[in-house]
């Protein structure tokens, strides 16, 4: 049993998703680019601000 919830407003243009190792994070384009550092901080159990919108 997983703890994930079904999204209430899924992106109709999304074509897929993929799990990746944290060490491979910089091999892929992620938008916004700034999101990478928050993912890494979360992975390292560091406190970081929550992303709430466009920062580009």
C-alpha positions as CSV (number, residue, x, y, z in Angstrom):
1,X,0.0,0.0,0.0
2,X,1.4,3.4,-0.9
3,X,0.8,6.7,0.7
4,X,0.4,8.7,-2.5
5,X,-2.8,10.5,-3.3
6,X,-4.4,10.8,-6.6
7,X,-3.9,14.4,-7.9
8,X,-7.0,16.6,-7.9
9,X,-6.0,18.5,-11.0
10,X,-3.6,16.3,-13.1
11,X,-1.7,17.9,-16.0
12,X,-3.5,16.8,-19.2
13,X,-0.3,17.3,-21.2
14,X,1.9,15.1,-19.1
15,X,3.1,12.1,-21.1
16,X,4.8,10.2,-18.4
17,X,6.9,10.2,-15.3
18,X,10.2,8.5,-14.3
19,X,12.0,7.8,-11.0
20,X,15.7,8.7,-11.1
21,X,18.6,8.4,-8.8
22,X,19.4,11.7,-7.0
23,X,22.9,11.6,-8.5
24,X,21.4,11.8,-12.0
25,X,19.4,14.9,-11.3
26,X,21.7,17.3,-13.3
27,X,21.6,15.0,-16.4
28,X,17.9,16.1,-17.1
29,X,16.2,19.3,-17.9
30,X,14.0,20.3,-15.0
31,X,11.8,23.4,-15.1
32,X,12.2,25.7,-13.3
33,X,16.0,25.0,-12.9
34,X,15.9,26.4,-9.4
35,X,13.8,23.4,-8.3
36,X,16.9,21.1,-8.4
37,X,18.5,22.7,-5.4
38,X,15.2,22.2,-3.3
39,X,15.0,18.6,-4.4
40,X,18.6,18.0,-3.3
41,X,18.0,19.8,0.1
42,X,14.9,17.7,0.7
43,X,16.9,14.5,-0.1
44,X,19.6,15.6,2.4
45,X,16.9,16.3,5.0
46,X,17.8,20.0,5.0
47,X,15.1,22.6,5.6
48,X,14.3,24.6,2.5
49,X,11.6,26.9,1.4
50,X,8.6,25.4,-0.4
51,X,8.3,26.1,-4.1
52,X,4.9,27.8,-4.8
53,X,5.1,29.1,-8.3
54,X,7.2,30.4,-11.2
55,X,10.6,31.8,-10.3
56,X,12.0,32.2,-13.8
